[in-house]
C-alpha cells in the first residue's frame, strides 16, 4: 500500500466515530491533518471521544454533532446542521451501525431497526449532503459494510422490513449490509460525472463494542481483528491516491474484491433507491 495523502484543509464526517473502527479512523485522519466531525448518538460518549482525541493529538481539529441514525427526523436535523455550518465536505464515512436484539424492533417511524440504523439513515444523510460533497469535489463517500452482505437473499428487495418471513437478527444485519453495498454501486452510477466517488468495504470481524454482551463475545476475542486493523481499509479509501478515480467498488484489506453478484445490478440498485426515497418521504411527510 502506498503512502497515504496529507489531509490538511480537508473536512471529514464519520458516523459512529466515538468508538471502535470509527474512532480509530478519526484518529488516523486527524494525524494526517484533517478536520473531523463525529456524528454520534450519545453526548457523553462523543464528548469523551473528543477529549481523548485532543489529548492524544494536541493539534486535533475534531468536534461532534448528535445524530440517531435510526431516526430519519434526527438525520434530517443533523444533515441540515452540517449544511448550515460547513463550507466543504471532502470525505463522508458511513461507519455507524448496529445489530438488533433477538426480537424484532421497530423505530418510532415504523422501520425495522437494523435496516433503519445501518442503511436507511445513511441513505438519507448521503442525499442531504450530496450538494456539499459535489461542491467540494473531488470528494469521497465510503460505506463500512460487511462480508455478511453476501449472505443476504438475492430477492432482499421483496422484504426489506422482514415482514413477510420470520425475523432473524442476523438475517436483518446481512440484508442491511447488502443495501449498503448496493447503494454505493448506485451512487457511483449517479455521481459518475460529479467527481464524487462511492465505495464500500468489509473491515473484517472486529473486537469492538459492537459485540459487547453477546454470548459469542469471548470467542470473537480469539479470532477478531483489532479496531485499529479494522480501520485500515476505511483510512486507505479516505486518503490513498490509488483509489482517487475508483468508484462503485468493494474492498477488504485495502484491496478491491468482488461483492455479491447482484449488488452491482442496475435494476436492483435503481429499485432500492426508489423504495428508499418512498420510505423517507412517508416518514418525513414530504
C-alpha positions in Angstrom: 0.0 0.0 0.0 1.4 3.4 -1.0 2.0 6.3 1.4 -1.3 7.9 2.4 -2.0 11.6 1.5 -1.8 14.6 3.7 -5.3 15.9 4.5 -4.6 19.4 5.7 -7.5 21.6 4.7 -9.9 18.7 4.2 -13.1 18.1 6.2 -14.2 14.5 7.1 -17.5 13.4 8.6 -17.6 10.0 10.3 -20.9 8.5 11.7 -20.4 6.3 14.8 -17.0 7.9 15.3 -16.8 7.8 19.0 -15.7 4.1 19.4 -14.2 1.1 17.6 -13.4 1.4 13.9 -14.8 4.9 13.7 -12.7 6.2 16.5 -9.5 4.7 15.0 -10.4 6.1 11.6 -10.8 9.5 13.1 -7.5 9.3 15.0 -5.6 8.4 11.8 -7.2 11.1 9.7 -6.6 13.7 12.4 -2.9 12.8 12.5 -2.9 13.5 8.7 -4.2 17.0 9.2 -7.9 16.5 8.5 -10.7 18.3 10.3 -13.0 15.6 11.6 -16.7 15.8 12.6 -18.0 12.8 14.5 -21.7 12.0 14.1 -22.7 10.3 17.4 -25.8 9.2 19.3 -24.5 9.7 22.8 -23.4 13.1 24.1 -21.5 11.6 26.9 -19.6 9.1 24.7 -18.9 11.6 22.0 -17.6 14.2 24.5 -15.3 11.5 25.9 -14.1 10.5 22.4 -13.3 14.1 21.5 -11.5 14.6 24.8 -9.3 11.5 24.2 -8.6 12.5 20.6 -7.5 16.0 21.6 -5.4 14.6 24.4 -3.7 12.1 22.1 -3.3 14.6 19.2 -2.9 18.1 20.6 -3.4 19.7 17.2 -6.6 17.7 16.5 -9.4 19.7 14.9 -12.3 17.5 16.0 -15.8 18.1 17.1 -19.1 16.2 17.2 -22.8 16.6 16.4 -25.5 14.4 17.8 -27.5 12.1 15.4 -29.6 9.0 15.9 -29.2 7.1 12.6 -32.3 5.0 13.3 -34.4 8.2 13.2 -34.9 9.9 9.9 -36.0 13.1 11.7 -32.8 13.1 13.6 -30.8 12.5 10.4 -32.7 15.4 8.8 -31.8 17.8 11.6 -28.2 16.6 11.6 -27.8 17.0 7.9 -29.4 20.4 7.9 -27.0 21.5 10.7 -23.9 20.2 8.7 -25.1 22.1 5.6 -25.7 25.2 7.6 -22.3 25.3 9.3 -19.9 23.7 6.8 -18.4 25.2 3.7 -17.0 21.9 2.5 -17.1 18.2 3.0 -14.3 16.1 1.4 -15.0 12.7 2.8 -18.2 11.1 4.2 -17.6 7.9 6.0 -20.8 5.9 6.7 -19.4 3.9 9.6 -22.2 3.8 12.3 -24.1 0.6 12.7 -25.9 -1.8 14.9 -27.3 -5.4 15.2 -30.7 -5.7 16.8 -31.6 -8.0 19.7 -33.2 -11.3 19.1 -36.7 -9.9 18.9 -37.9 -7.6 16.1 -37.7 -3.9 17.0 -39.4 -1.0 15.2 -38.2 2.6 15.2 -40.7 5.4 16.1 -41.1 5.9 12.3 -42.1 2.2 11.9 -38.9 0.8 10.3 -37.1 -2.4 11.2 -34.3 -1.0 13.5 -31.3 -2.7 11.9 -32.4 -1.6 8.4 -33.0 1.9 9.6 -29.8 2.3 11.5 -27.3 0.6 9.1 -28.8 1.7 5.8 -31.9 4.0 5.6 -30.5 6.7 7.9 -27.2 6.7 5.9 -29.2 6.8 2.6 -31.0 9.9 3.7 -27.9 11.5 5.2 -25.9 11.0 2.0 -28.6 12.5 -0.1 -28.8 15.5 2.2 -25.0 16.0 2.0 -24.6 15.4 -1.8 -24.7 19.1 -2.7 -21.9 19.8 -0.2 -19.8 16.8 -1.4 -20.3 17.9 -5.1 -19.3 21.5 -4.2 -16.1 20.1 -2.6 -15.2 17.7 -5.4 -13.1 15.7 -5.8 -14.7 14.0 -2.8 -15.4 10.5 -1.5 -18.2 8.5 0.1 -17.2 5.4 2.0 -19.6 2.9 3.5 -18.4 0.4 6.1 -20.3 -2.6 5.2 -19.6 -6.3 5.8 -18.8 -9.6 4.0 -22.1 -10.6 5.6 -23.9 -8.8 2.8 -23.0 -11.9 0.7 -25.4 -14.0 2.8 -28.4 -11.8 2.1 -31.2 -13.3 0.0 -31.0 -12.4 -3.7 -34.6 -11.2 -3.5 -34.0 -9.0 -0.5 -35.9 -6.1 -2.1 -39.1 -8.1 -1.7 -39.0 -8.0 2.1 -36.8 -5.0 3.2 -38.7 -4.8 6.5 -38.7 -8.5 7.1 -42.4 -8.6 7.4 -43.1 -11.5 5.1 -40.8 -14.1 6.5 -39.7 -15.0 10.0 -37.5 -12.4 11.7 -33.9 -13.1 12.4 -31.4 -10.6 13.7 -28.5 -11.9 11.6 -30.7 -12.0 8.5 -31.7 -8.4 9.2 -28.0 -7.5 9.6 -26.9 -9.2 6.4 -29.8 -7.6 4.5 -28.9 -4.1 5.8 -25.3 -4.6 4.7 -26.5 -5.7 1.2 -28.4 -2.5 1.0 -25.3 -0.5 1.8 -23.2 -2.2 -0.9 -26.0 -1.9 -3.5 -26.5 1.8 -2.5 -22.8 2.6 -3.1 -22.9 1.0 -6.6 -26.0 3.0 -7.4 -24.4 6.2 -6.0 -21.3 5.6 -8.2 -23.5 5.4 -11.3 -25.5 8.6 -10.4 -22.3 10.6 -9.4 -20.2 9.5 -12.3 -19.9 13.0 -13.8 -19.7 14.8 -10.5 -16.2 13.8 -9.4 -17.5 12.1 -6.3 -16.6 8.5 -5.7 -18.6 6.0 -3.7 -17.1 2.7 -2.4 -17.9 0.1 0.3 -15.8 -2.2 2.4 -15.5 -5.1 4.7 -13.4 -4.3 7.8 -13.0 -7.8 9.0 -14.5 -9.3 12.2 -13.6 -6.7 14.8 -13.2 -6.9 18.5 -15.2 -3.8 19.4 -18.2 -2.7 21.4 -20.5 -3.8 18.5 -20.4 -7.4 20.0 -20.3 -6.4 23.7 -22.6 -8.5 25.9 -23.3 -11.2 23.2 -22.8 -14.8 24.1 -20.0 -15.2 21.5 -18.0 -12.1 22.6 -15.4 -14.2 24.3 -14.9 -16.4 21.2 -14.6 -13.5 18.9 -11.7 -12.1 21.0 -9.6 -15.0 19.9 -10.3 -14.6 16.1 -11.2 -10.9 15.7 -9.0 -8.1 14.4 -8.3 -5.1 16.5 -10.3 -1.9 15.7 -7.0 -0.3 14.5 -6.5 -3.0 11.9 -10.2 -3.0 11.0 -10.0 0.8 10.3 -7.1 0.3 7.8 -9.4 0.0 4.7 -11.5 3.0 5.7 -8.4 5.0 6.1 -7.0 3.8 2.8 -10.2 4.7 0.9 -10.3 8.1 2.5 -6.7 9.0 1.8 -5.0 7.0 -0.9 -4.3 8.4 -4.4 -4.5 4.8 -5.7 -8.3 5.0 -5.4 -9.0 8.6 -6.3 -10.7 7.6 -9.5 -12.2 4.2 -8.3 -15.9 4.2 -7.7 -18.7 1.6 -7.2 -16.2 -0.9 -5.9 -16.0 -3.1 -2.8 -12.8 -3.5 -0.7 -11.3 -5.6 2.0 -7.7 -5.5 3.4 -7.2 -2.4 1.3 -7.8 -4.4 -1.9 -10.6 -4.4 -4.4 -12.5 -7.7 -4.3 -15.8 -9.0 -5.6 -19.1 -8.2 -3.9 -22.3 -10.2 -4.1 -23.2 -10.7 -7.8 -26.4 -8.7 -7.5 -25.0 -5.7 -5.7 -24.0 -4.0 -8.9 -27.2 -4.9 -10.8 -28.5 -1.6 -12.3 -32.2 -2.6 -12.0 -31.8 -3.7 -8.3 -29.9 -0.5 -7.5 -32.5 1.7 -9.1 -35.3 -0.1 -7.3 -33.6 0.1 -3.9 -33.1 3.8 -4.4 -36.7 4.4 -5.4 -38.1 2.3 -2.4 -35.7 4.2 0.0 -36.9 7.6 -1.3 -40.5 6.4 -0.7 -39.7 5.4 2.9 -38.1 8.8 3.6 -41.0 10.7 2.1 -43.5 8.7 4.0 -41.6 9.1 7.3 -40.9 12.9 7.0 -44.2 13.8 5.2 -42.5 15.5 2.3 
